[in-house]
C-alpha cells in the first residue's frame, strides 16, 4: 500500500525524507520504503507521524480525508 498522505504531508511541510528519517530514528532508505509501501510501517511510527503532523492515524492511512 502506498501512503500518499504521508508523502503529501512531508512535501507540504517542506521536509525531506532525511529529516523525517532522523525524527523517526530510521535510515532515509527505510523512510523512503515506508512512503512507497515497500515495507510495513510499524504502528509506533504511524503514531509519531500523526503527532508530528497533528493529524489522525486514519488520515495517514487514507481511511478518511479529515486531518483531525
Buried (B, 14 or more C-beta within 10 A) or exposed (E): EEBEBBBEBBEEEEBEBEBBBEEBEBEBEBBBBBBEEEEEBEEEBBEBBBEBBEBBBBBBBEEBEEBE
